[in-house]
């Protein structure tokens, strides 16, 4: 987490004040920096149960940010009530509209006194104040641009409804002894679903914290969880600046549709994922300084110009998209000829899961890791980010592959929670022994194998093999498999293991090439790559096929050998 330099300045207003709301006199602490100008944001920060505005102010330090970024801060004062079956002296109404109306009256008064920008009002709260922040999502989403609960749950029976898509940034300590951390990830997932976000979160770790970010929701909303390592039930501690994280998030949003921009164009999509043949609608949101106007907006799919529009609404629909990943962008030209580029926005089209290039992996045989199924993210694989690391193979997909020999790939840059799937064509009713070839340049990595979602291994701990290209054998055995189609799944349980292939051998002997020709008699054999393309034809005895291929310079790997004219085939593996 980066930190800004905070510069103190004199305040125009820095004191407790009162307001009439609902026939009662209520109080709030108001901080207005001396530099305040018209149309600046407002941040409302609510304290926890039986706490006061002074504690909230000292913990969050919002006035220091207000001095730098030029916005108004309000710390409302709660009154007596009850929650969780407990009575409190200061807290928030989670069962009626009294405190909802209190917040709305504060917003109106700040507009009247300081001409705040009512489209940029942000609400945060700690503990019970965090629970109230969720309550406001349910009751007044149209008045708040973005929400920042801290260490407080949604207590409204998981009601995630809101009048508009809502951006949410939640901060919680992993050692919270009052509001347990254990349930918060499910809470964030529900809100991400409610905003129609991409349900594969982007996850990363920082100095003392981790981040889980759901993106691409309706109107470009994001739902974020910052988990602060070892923090107990407190708004700020352990080196993570909560207010900095919230302000960085807040300033992206107004209560309109799409992220805010001082000047430029942003692009939102009607969905982030579709099924082939897919249709997606692109909507450009234009933001220009006063007096400027939009002359045109050009929409692009990659480098291809889709359409140029000269009048609002700036909206284009793209149809019949096949399986794959697409990037869209927009270019705004204003009346002075200035151009503004939007960021590129991704759209994933899924299809029914299918074998790579339509060819299933035969068992007994070898499953090469780079030939994972087609179907896309969330269907045939899950990768923790969209970036394709490594060498240029299947570059339009997120699975990371490393070329360790010419034309030979392994899974690489693997992270916990990632998985890939492979369609199998099992030739015989039998059990199979398997051998996985894995390498690691570090300690602690592991993976697991499944067939048809049933584990065929325990967690496989991968030892440090000295390099990422030194593969070690790990073995096991399947249960009884029936002849026909099955799905192999490989799941990464701990970071950083490279996996080259998994070989399967039937426990019992079955019909092979020997039925088609005698070991001592020469026959004609067709040699195929696993992708199905014919590589060569040779005349040999069955026993001499492997040596003949090595003499022809074939590299180590798996090949399908067919005895020509017989329909009998067999998979062979050339060793290094």
N, C-alpha and C positions, 0 to 999 in steps of 0.2 A: 504494500500500500504506500503510495507516494504521499508526502505531506507538503502542504503549502506553507509559505512564510506568512505568519500572521502579524499584522502591524496594528497596534492599538491607536485609537484616535478619540477625540472628544465625542461625547454622545449628545444628540439633540434631545433625547428623552431616555431616562434610565431609572425607572421608579415603578412602584406599585400604583395601580389606578383601579377605578371601579367602573362598572357598566350595569345598566338596568336590563335584565333579560328575564322573560317569563314572570314578570311582576316581582322579581327579587333583585337585590343588589349583589352582584358577583364581582370578584376581583381577578386581576391578572397583572403580571409583571410585564412591562413593556420596555423594549430596548430599540431605540431608533438611532442609527449612526448619524453623526453630524454631516456626512457626505450624501445623505439620502436625496434622491431625485424622484421625479414622477415615474410611475409604471415600473416599480421595482417589486421583486417577490416578497412574500410573507412566509415565515416559518412559525408554526405553532408546535410547542413542545410540552407534552403532558407528563406530570410526575407520577410516581407509583403510589400504591396504597399507603396511607398514613405518612406520606412524605409531603414536602412542600416545594415551592418553586425555587427556593434558595439552593436546595440539594440538587435539583434538576439543572439549574443554571451553572453551578460549579462543576458538575459532572460533564455536561455536554459542551460548555464553552461556546455556545452559538454566537454570542455578541462579538467574539473575536473574528469569526467568519463573516459576520455582517459588516464589520468595519472594512474588510478587504473586498468583499463581493457586493456591498451596497444593497442590503435588504433589511426588512423589519423582522424583529423577533418578538413573539408573545409566549409567555409561560403562564397558562391559565392556572387558577387555584381551585382545586376540587372541594367538594363539600361532603358531609356525612351521608352514608348510604350502606349498601351491603352487596357482597359478591361472594361466590363459592360458599354460601351459607355463613359468611362471616360479616360482622358489622365493622365499619371503619369510620374514622373521623374525617379523613380527606380521601376522596376517590372519585369515581366516575359512574354515571348512570348507564348501565348496560341493558336496561329493560324498558326504557321510555325515550322521550325526545328532549328532556330538559337540557342535557349537556350537548346534544346535537345542536339544539337551537342556540345554546351559549356560544358554540364555535361559529355558527353562522352570523350571530350578532357581532362577534369580534371581527370577523372578516368585513362586515358592512362598516363597522366603525373605523377600521384601518383604511378602507377605501375612502371614507368621508374625510378623515384627518390627514392622511398621507398619500392619497391617490395611488395606492398599491395596484399592481397588475392582478386583477381577480382571476386571470387565467393561470397564474403561477403562485398558487397557495399550496403549501406542503405541510403535511401533518405527521408528527412523530410522537411516540410516547414510550415510557419505560414501565415494564411490569403490568400493573393494572392499566396504566396509560397505554401500553402496547395493545392490551386487549381492547381498550376503547378505540384505538386506531383501526383495528379490524372492524369494530362495530360501525365506525364512520364509513368504511368501504361499503357496507351494507345499506347505510342510511343516507349518505350525502356524497356519493362518488362524483357527481357532476360539479361539486364546488371545490374539490381537492384535486390537484394535478397529479400528485404522487404521494405514496404512503411509506413511512419508515418505522414499523414497530420494532421495539427493542425488548427482548426477553419477556414477551407477553404473547399469549395464545389467542386464537379465535375461540371465544366461549359461546358462540351463537349456534351451537349444534351443527357445526360444519357448514353453515349457510355461507356460500361464497358468491351469492348473487350481488350484482351491482348494476347501476344504471348505465355504465359505460365501461370499456376495458380499462383496468386500473394497473399502473406500474407499482410494484411492491419491492422494497428492499428491507429484509429482516436481518437483524444482528442478534446473535445468541451465543452465550458462553457454553462451552462443552461440559463445564463442571458446575452448571447452575443447579443449586440445591433447593431452590424454591419453585421455579418453573422448569421442570426437567427437560433436558435437551432431547431426550429420546424420541419425542413425538413430533419434533418441529419439521423434519424432512418430509413426512407425510402431509403435514399442513401446507408446506410450500408446493408440493406436487398437486394438491387439490386446487390451489389458486392458479397454478400454471395451466392446468386443464381448463379452468373456467375462463382463462384469457385466450384459449386456443393456441398456446405456445407450442413450439417444438418440444416434445416430451423427452427428448434426449438432451439432458443438461450439459452445458460446458462446465467442466470442473478444473480447478487449478488450486495450487497451494502457494501461500506467501509466508512471510516471516511471522509465524505465530498464529496464522489463521488459514482457513480454506474457504473457497468460493464455489458455490453451485449456482449457475446462471441459466435459467430457461429463457430462450429468446424467440423472436419472430411471432409474438402474439398479435392479436388484432390491434390495429393502429400502432404497430411497432412496440407494443408493451413488452417489458421484461419483468420476470419475477426472480429475485436474487436472494440467496441465503449466504450471509457471512457467518461462519462458525469460528469463534475465537477460542483458541486452545487454552484450556485451564481456567478460563474466566468463570467466576461464580456469578451470582445474581447481582449485577451492577452494570450501570450504563457504559462505563468506560474504565478500562484497565488492561493490563498485560500487553501494553505496547501497540494495541490496535486503536486507531483514532476513529471512533464510531461516527462522529459528526462529519469528519472528512469524507468517509465512505458514503454517507447519506447525501451530503451536498453534491458530491460528484455525480451521484445517481439522479438526484432531484432536478438538477439544472438541464437535464435532457428533455424535460416534459412540460407541456402546458395541459390544460384540461380539454384541449381539442384532440383531434385524431392525428397521430404521428408524432415523432420526436421534434423538439423545438430546434430552430436554426435562426440565427440573427439575419442571415442572408443566404439564400440558396434553395435547394430543392431536395426533398426526401422522398423516398419511394416505399410504398407499402403494398403488400400482396394480399390477395383475398384468402390465401392459405400458404403454409410453408411446405406442405407435403400433399401430393395427390397420387391417384392411381391411374395408370395408363389405360386409354388415351386421356390425358389430363387437360383441364382448362384452368387458367389462372388469370385473374384481373389485376392489372397494375394501375395504381393510383398515385399520382405525383402531387405532393403538397408543396406549395410555393411560399417562400418567406422572403420579402424584399423590404428595404428601407422605405420610409415614408416618401411618397412622390415617385417611386419607381414602379414599373408595371412589367408583367410578363409578356414578351413578344411571342415566344413559342416554347414548347417542351417536346424534346425528341426522346423517344423510347428505344432502348437497345436490348437485344438478346445477344449476350456476348459482344462481338464487334458488329453484329448485323443490325442495321436500322430497321425497326419495326414500323414506326409511324411518327409523324411530326404533327402536333396539334397547336393551333393558334388561339384557341379559346377554351375556357373552362366548361365542363369539368375535364381536367387532364387525366384521362382514363383510357386504357387500352386493354382489350381482352385477347389472350393468346390461346389457341385451341389445338387439340390433337397432339399434345406432347407425349412422346414415347418415354420408355424407362430411361432414366439418367438424371444427371444433375445439371441444372441450368442457372445461369447468372444473368440478372436483369439490372439495368441502370437507366438513368434519365439525365438529360442535359437541358438546363434552363437557360434561355437567352432573354435578357431584359430589354427594355426599350432603348437603352443606351448602347446595346450591343455586347454587354458583359455576359460572359458565360459562367455557369455554375454546374458542377458535376455532382450527382448524388453518389453515395457509396453503393457498391454492388450488393445486390440482395439475391440470396440463393433460393432456388426452388427445386425440391427433390421429387422426382416422379418414380413411384414404385410400380412394380408389376408382380404378377404371381411368381413365387419363388421357383426357380428352374435351374437345372445344371448349367455350368459354364459352357456356352456355345452348344447347348443341347445334348451334351455327352455326359452321362452319369459316370461316376467312378466305380469301376468293377471290383467286386470282392469275390475271390481273393485278388489282391492287387495293391497298388500304391496310391495313396491320396496325396498329391502334391498341394502344398498349402496355398499357392498362388491361384489355383483353379477353384476358388470358392464359388458358391452359387451366385447366379444373377438374381436381381430383385431389389437391390439397394439397401440403404441404411434402415435398420429396424426390421427388415424382412429377411435378408440373407446374411447380414452381419450387423454388428454395432461397433463403431469406432468412436473414441472419446472426443475427437475433433474432426473437422472437415479436411484438414490439410493432409495431402498425400506425401508422406516422407519417402525418402529413398529414391530408387531408380524409376525411370518412366515406363511402368507397366500397369495397365488398368488405371490410368491417371485421373479418370473422371470419377473415381470412387475414393472413399476415405481410408480404406484398409492400407496399412503401411507395409511395404515390401522392400526387402534388401537383396540386391543381387550379389551373391557371394562367389559365384562363378559365372562365366559368360552364358547368359540366357537361363541361369538357374537362380531361383528366388526362394527366400524364406520369409515368414512373417517376422516383422521387426518393430521396434519402437512400441512394443506392446504395453498396455496399461490395464490395471485392475478393472474388471467389469466388461472389458471388450470381449467379443466373441465372433466366430465365423462358422458357417454351416456348409455342408457338402452333401449333395445327393448321391446316394450309393445305389448300385445295382448288384444286389447279392445273388450270386449264381447258384449256390447250393444251400440247402437246409443244413446248418452246421454251426458249431462254435468256431471262433477265430481267435488266434493269438495275434496281438498287435505289437508293433515296435514303433515308438515315436522318437524322432531324432531332434534333440533340442540342445541349444547352446546358450551360455550366458557369460558376460564379462563381469558380473557382480553376484553377490549373494542374496538369497531371499526370494527369488522369483518362483512362481508355481503356476500350474494350469491343470485343467480337468477335461476329461472326454466323456461324451454322452452319445448314445444312439437312440433316436426317437425319444429324446428327453429323459432317458434312463441312463444313470451313470454307469460307465464301463470301467471307471477308475476312481480311486480316491484322489485327494489333492496330491499332485505330483510335484514334489519339491525338486527344483532344478539346481544342481550344484554349479559353482563357478568353474566353468570349463577352461578358463584362461583367455578366451576370446569369444567374440560373437559369431565366429565361423567354425569353431571347433565343436562339432555336434556329438552328443553322447546319447547312447541308446537307453530308452526307458520302456519297459515291457509290461504287458498285462494280457487279459483274456476277456473276450465278450461272453455274454450268455448265448443261448441258442438263438440264432437268427434264421428267419424264414426267407426263402427265395423271393426276390422282388425288390421294390424300392424301399429305402430307409434314409434317414437323415443323420449324418454325423455332425456333432457340434463340438467345437473346441472353445473352452472358456478360459480367459486369463484371470487367475485368482490373485496374483501379486505381480507387480510391475517388472518389466524388462526381461523377457525371454525370447530368443529367436527359435522358430520351429521350422524345420525344412519339410518334413513329410511324415506320414504315418503309414506303415506297411501292415497289411493284413494277410495272414496265412490260415487256410482252413485246417482244423484239427485232424480231419480224416482225409484220406486220399480220394480224389475224384478224377473223372475222365479228362484227359489232356490231349496234347498233340499226338501222343503215342498211338491213339486209336486211328489216326489218319495216316500214319506212316511208321515204318519200322525205324528204330534208332540207327539201324545199319544201312537203311536205304535213303538215297537222296530224294528230296521233294522240293517243290517250289513254295517259298514262304513270302508273304507280304508283311512288311514291317510298318506299323502305324504309330504316330504320336498319340498320346492320350486325348488330344483335341480332335482326333479323327482323321487327320490328313495322312495320306500315304507317303512314306519317306523313301522306301526302296523296296526292291524285290530281289531275293537271292535264292540260290539253289544250294541246299545243304542237307545234312542229316539233322534230325531234331537235336541231338546232343551237341552238334557243332554250331547251332544258331548263335549262341552267345559269343563264341570265339570269332565267328564270321563278322558280327557287328563290331566287335572291338577292332578287328583288322581293318574295317572300313572307317575307323575313326569316330565311331559313335561315342558320345560322352556318357558319363554315369547318369543313370536315370531309369525310368520305367517305360516300357514299350509294349504295344499289343502285337503279337505274332499270330498270323492266320495262315493255316495250311491251305494253299490255293485250291479251290475246287471242292473242298470238303465241308466248309462251314464251321470247322473246328478251330478254336482260337485259344490263346493262352497269354497271360501277362508275364513278361520276364523283367528282371531288374538287373541292370549292369552296375556292378560295384565300382567304387573309385579305384 
